[in-house]
Amino acid sequence: MEIKLITVGKVKEEYYREKIEELKRNINSGQVYKINVIEVPDESIPAKQSEAVLEGIKNKEGEKILSKIEKNDYVVALCIDGKPTDNKKLSALIKGAQTDYKTSFVLIIGGSLGLSDEVIKRADYKLSISNMTFPHQLMRVVLLEIIKSLNYL
């Protein structure tokens, strides 16, 4: 099954980019899952902004994310209020998506403002990796490490 990791913004740090590429090669050389990392451009956040402006930025990023999702994809949004899980549960979610003949299993990491309401509504499952906050670039590495480990379950 193809796993899509849809993220907002580019990874700026070279060491994260190198690790992400290494993990993608490792996952794609395995027998179980194939990974496709899709980056959508982030929106500029002005220095002085109102809640309405921030919501508009989040919505624009959400539209870009939704444009990368197919109707028959199983979508998992990483959210603060998502359900904590472990590798076995995540593996079961992916296998369930396969059994239900879903096109792809999609994991979404939002931008610095989070995910739009429309993206969260589209999600089939809301996932929390941790109660702590991580840089979005690091979360890409963490998710790829988790996916890599699923090839061995």
Number of C-alpha atoms within 10 A of each C-alpha: 17 17 19 21 19 23 24 24 19 14 16 9 10 9 9 15 17 12 16 22 14 13 19 20 13 16 22 15 12 12 10 14 17 20 23 15 17 16 17 20 15 19 17 7 13 9 5 6 9 9 8 9 13 15 16 14 19 24 19 16 25 23 15 17 24 16 9 14 19 13 12 13 18 26 24 23 23 23 21 16 10 16 13 15 12 10 13 11 11 16 17 12 16 22 15 14 19 16 9 11 13 19 17 23 24 24 22 25 23 24 22 14 12 18 22 20 13 14 22 18 11 15 19 13 17 19 20 16 18 14 11 7 9 12 9 19 20 16 16 23 20 15 17 23 17 15 21 21 13 17 15 9 9
